[in-house]
Amino acid sequence: MLKDITLGQFFPTGSVLHRLDARVKLVLTFALIAGTFLARTPMGYAVLLVFIFGCIMLSRVPFILYIKSLRPMLFLLAFTAILNLYLSPGEPIPQLSWWIFSASREGLVIAGLMFVRIVALIFVSSILTYTTSPIQLTGGAESLMRPLKWLKFPVHEMAMMMTIALRFIPILIEETDKIIKAQTARGVDFRAGGLVRRAKALVPILIPLFISAFRRADDLALAMESRCYNGGEGRTSLNVPRLAWRDFAAVGACAGVIVGVVVI
């Protein structure tokens, strides 16, 4: 189960999306996220999904990885769909009604649109992390937040913390999987018993995981200090990013989709 969590991983395929400027990809990601909330009709969601699936095809990342990114969110998808189905007022659906809970046709439509919205959000976020390396994310985020330096905001440090946190996600997932396998080999059963017993069974996982996380953080801090890292003051970049024609084409295509969603 844990090996299916691909959040924060980078898959280099050399696609057109991989060659886009990180700043452009960050802006377009936020624009598409806003577009999912601006959409109000099934046709609007359809236009947005067609564009997102087009980006997935262009990324040349195996589609199965995008499907795997949905697995950790299955509970949230099911929970929100059920809430919207049974709590939205409208024409009742006798076939889906049970006891005091009455499903409605309007709720079914809202549940479907909410399901599509969450899936679109996950896919958009996955496209960004799959096609952008942590170093590029750091540079892009720092460049976009550069105007905040006038307010004495630690832009470089914030971008570095965000990137390190994102990079540590797959490492901690791998570490958790190793701990679970080690504890299972020692006879620990994580699926037996009720909720309280299962919660107690997580203690042998959480304690080693926290120890490992603090150890890795300490090793990272020592490595940065040994390389004379002292923050963003006076730092330069080896590769200065420059916008290319494909970046402007991506911005134009995304802008057209957002306008179409709003108009529809």
C-alpha positions as CSV (number, residue, x, y, z in Angstrom):
1,M,0.0,0.0,0.0
2,L,2.7,2.5,1.0
3,K,4.8,1.7,-2.1
4,D,1.8,3.0,-4.2
5,I,2.2,6.5,-2.7
6,T,4.1,8.5,-5.3
7,L,3.6,12.0,-3.9
8,G,6.8,14.1,-4.1
9,Q,8.6,11.8,-6.6
10,F,10.3,13.0,-9.8
11,F,10.2,10.9,-12.9
12,P,12.5,12.2,-15.6
13,T,11.2,11.3,-19.1
14,G,12.5,14.3,-21.1
15,S,9.0,15.3,-22.2
16,V,7.9,18.8,-23.2
17,L,6.5,19.4,-19.7
18,H,9.8,18.4,-18.1
19,R,11.5,21.1,-20.2
20,L,9.1,23.9,-19.2
21,D,10.3,26.5,-16.8
22,A,9.6,25.6,-13.2
23,R,8.2,29.1,-12.6
24,V,5.7,28.6,-15.4
25,K,4.7,25.2,-14.1
26,L,4.1,26.5,-10.6
27,V,1.9,29.4,-11.9
28,L,0.0,27.1,-14.2
29,T,-0.6,24.6,-11.4
30,F,-2.1,27.3,-9.2
31,A,-4.2,28.5,-12.2
32,L,-5.5,25.0,-12.9
33,I,-6.3,24.5,-9.2
34,A,-8.3,27.8,-9.3
35,G,-9.9,26.6,-12.5
36,T,-11.3,23.5,-10.7
37,F,-13.1,25.8,-8.2
38,L,-14.3,28.2,-11.0
39,A,-16.0,25.3,-12.9
40,R,-19.7,25.1,-12.2
41,T,-21.1,22.9,-14.9
42,P,-20.3,19.4,-16.2
43,M,-19.1,20.9,-19.5
44,G,-16.7,23.1,-17.7
45,Y,-15.3,20.1,-15.8
46,A,-15.1,18.2,-19.1
47,V,-13.0,20.9,-20.7
48,L,-10.7,21.0,-17.7
49,L,-10.3,17.3,-17.6
50,V,-9.5,17.1,-21.3
51,F,-6.7,19.6,-20.8
52,I,-5.4,17.8,-17.7
53,F,-5.4,14.4,-19.4
54,G,-3.6,16.0,-22.4
55,C,-0.9,17.2,-20.0
56,I,-0.7,13.7,-18.5
57,M,-0.1,12.3,-22.0
58,L,2.5,15.0,-22.8
59,S,4.4,14.2,-19.6
60,R,5.0,10.6,-20.8
61,V,4.9,9.4,-17.2
62,P,3.1,6.1,-17.0
63,F,-0.6,6.7,-16.3
64,I,-0.6,3.9,-13.7
65,L,1.4,6.2,-11.5
66,Y,-1.3,8.9,-11.6
67,I,-3.8,6.2,-10.6
68,K,-1.7,5.2,-7.7
69,S,-1.6,8.8,-6.5
70,L,-5.3,8.5,-6.0
71,R,-5.2,5.5,-3.7
72,P,-4.3,7.4,-0.5
73,M,-7.3,9.7,-1.2
74,L,-9.9,7.0,-1.7
75,F,-11.4,7.5,1.7
76,L,-11.7,11.3,1.2
77,L,-13.2,10.7,-2.2
78,A,-15.8,8.3,-0.9
79,F,-16.6,10.4,2.2
80,T,-17.2,13.6,0.3
81,A,-19.3,11.8,-2.3
82,I,-21.5,10.2,0.4
83,L,-22.0,13.5,2.2
84,N,-23.0,15.4,-0.9
85,L,-25.3,12.6,-2.0
86,Y,-27.3,12.4,1.2
87,L,-27.1,15.9,2.5
88,S,-27.9,17.9,-0.6
89,P,-31.6,18.8,-0.9
90,G,-33.5,17.8,-4.1
91,E,-35.6,15.2,-5.8
92,P,-35.3,11.9,-3.8
93,I,-33.9,8.7,-5.3
94,P,-35.7,5.7,-3.7
95,Q,-33.2,3.2,-4.9
96,L,-30.3,4.9,-3.0
97,S,-32.3,5.9,0.1
98,W,-31.8,3.9,3.3
99,W,-33.5,4.3,6.7
100,I,-33.5,8.0,7.5
101,F,-31.0,8.9,4.8
102,S,-32.5,10.1,1.5
103,A,-30.3,10.5,-1.6
104,S,-31.3,13.2,-4.1
105,R,-30.7,13.6,-7.8
106,E,-29.1,17.0,-7.2
107,G,-26.9,15.4,-4.6
108,L,-25.8,12.8,-7.0
109,V,-24.7,15.4,-9.5
110,I,-22.9,17.5,-6.9
111,A,-21.2,14.3,-5.6
112,G,-20.0,13.5,-9.1
113,L,-18.7,17.0,-9.7
114,M,-16.9,17.0,-6.3
115,F,-15.4,13.6,-7.1
116,V,-14.1,15.0,-10.4
117,R,-12.8,18.2,-8.7
118,I,-10.7,16.2,-6.1
119,V,-9.4,13.9,-8.8
120,A,-8.4,16.9,-11.0
121,L,-6.6,18.5,-8.0
122,I,-4.6,15.4,-7.3
123,F,-3.7,14.9,-11.0
124,V,-2.6,18.6,-11.4
125,S,-0.4,18.3,-8.2
126,S,1.0,15.0,-9.5
127,I,1.9,16.5,-12.9
128,L,3.9,19.2,-11.1
129,T,5.9,16.9,-8.9
130,Y,6.4,14.2,-11.5
131,T,7.8,16.6,-14.1
132,T,9.8,19.0,-11.9
133,S,12.9,18.1,-9.9
134,P,13.2,19.3,-6.3
135,I,16.0,21.7,-7.3
136,Q,13.9,23.2,-10.0
137,L,11.0,23.6,-7.6
138,T,13.3,25.4,-5.2
139,G,14.5,27.8,-7.8
140,G,11.1,28.4,-9.2
141,A,9.5,29.0,-5.9
142,E,12.3,31.3,-4.8
143,S,12.1,33.3,-8.0
144,L,8.3,33.8,-7.7
145,M,8.6,34.9,-4.1
146,R,11.5,37.2,-4.8
147,P,9.4,40.4,-4.4
148,L,8.8,39.5,-0.8
149,K,12.4,40.2,-0.1
150,W,11.5,43.8,0.1
151,L,9.4,42.9,3.2
152,K,12.5,41.1,4.8
153,F,10.8,37.8,4.2
154,P,13.3,34.8,4.1
155,V,12.4,33.8,0.6
156,H,15.3,31.4,0.0
157,E,15.0,29.7,3.4
158,M,11.2,29.2,2.9
159,A,11.7,27.7,-0.6
160,M,14.4,25.4,0.7
161,M,12.2,24.2,3.6
162,M,9.3,23.5,1.2
163,T,11.5,21.5,-1.2
164,I,13.2,19.5,1.6
165,A,9.8,18.6,3.1
166,L,8.5,17.6,-0.4
167,R,11.7,15.5,-1.0
168,F,11.4,13.8,2.4
169,I,7.9,12.4,1.6
170,P,9.0,9.4,-0.5
171,I,12.0,8.8,1.8
172,L,9.7,8.6,4.9
173,I,7.3,6.4,3.0
174,E,10.0,4.0,2.1
175,E,11.3,4.1,5.7
176,T,7.8,3.4,7.0
177,D,7.4,0.4,4.7
178,K,10.7,-1.0,5.9
179,I,9.6,-0.6,9.6
180,I,6.3,-2.3,8.9
181,K,7.9,-5.3,7.2
182,A,10.5,-5.6,10.1
183,Q,7.7,-5.5,12.7
184,T,5.6,-7.9,10.8
185,A,8.6,-10.3,10.6
186,R,8.7,-10.1,14.4
187,G,5.1,-11.2,14.7
188,V,3.3,-7.9,15.0
189,D,-0.2,-8.0,13.5
190,F,-1.4,-4.6,12.4
191,R,-4.9,-5.7,11.2
192,A,-6.1,-7.8,14.1
193,G,-8.4,-6.5,16.8
194,G,-10.5,-3.4,17.1
195,L,-9.7,0.3,16.5
196,V,-8.0,0.8,19.8
197,R,-5.7,-2.2,19.4
198,R,-4.8,-1.2,15.8
199,A,-4.0,2.3,17.1
200,K,-1.7,0.8,19.8
201,A,0.0,-1.3,17.1
202,L,1.1,1.9,15.4
203,V,3.4,2.8,18.3
204,P,6.1,0.3,17.1
205,I,6.0,2.1,13.8
206,L,5.8,5.8,14.8
207,I,8.7,5.7,17.4
208,P,11.3,4.3,15.0
209,L,10.0,6.5,12.2
210,F,10.4,9.7,14.3
211,I,13.8,8.6,15.4
212,S,14.8,8.0,11.8
213,A,13.3,11.3,10.6
214,F,15.2,13.3,13.3
215,R,18.4,11.4,12.4
216,R,18.0,12.2,8.7
217,A,17.3,15.9,9.5
218,D,20.4,16.1,11.7
219,D,22.6,14.4,9.0
220,L,21.2,16.9,6.4
221,A,21.9,19.9,8.6
222,L,25.5,18.7,9.2
223,A,26.0,18.1,5.4
224,M,24.7,21.6,4.7
225,E,27.0,23.2,7.3
226,S,30.0,21.2,6.1
227,R,29.4,22.7,2.6
228,C,29.3,26.2,4.1
229,Y,25.6,26.8,3.5
230,N,24.6,30.1,5.1
231,G,21.2,30.9,3.6
232,G,20.3,32.8,0.5
233,E,22.3,35.9,1.1
234,G,24.7,36.4,-1.8
235,R,23.9,33.1,-3.5
236,T,23.9,32.8,-7.3
237,S,22.6,30.2,-9.6
238,L,24.6,28.0,-12.0
239,N,21.8,27.8,-14.5
240,V,19.8,31.0,-14.9
241,P,16.3,30.1,-16.1
242,R,15.0,31.8,-19.2
243,L,11.6,31.6,-20.7
244,A,11.3,29.9,-24.1
245,W,8.5,29.7,-26.8
246,R,7.1,26.5,-25.2
247,D,6.6,28.4,-21.9
248,F,4.5,31.1,-23.6
249,A,2.6,28.4,-25.5
250,A,1.8,26.6,-22.3
251,V,0.6,29.9,-20.6
252,G,-1.6,30.7,-23.6
253,A,-3.1,27.2,-23.7
254,C,-3.8,27.2,-20.0
255,A,-5.3,30.7,-20.1
256,G,-7.6,29.6,-22.9
257,V,-8.8,26.7,-20.9
258,I,-9.5,28.8,-17.8
259,V,-11.4,31.4,-19.9
260,G,-13.4,28.6,-21.5
261,V,-14.2,27.1,-18.1
262,V,-15.4,30.5,-16.8
263,V,-17.4,31.3,-19.9
264,I,-19.1,27.8,-19.9
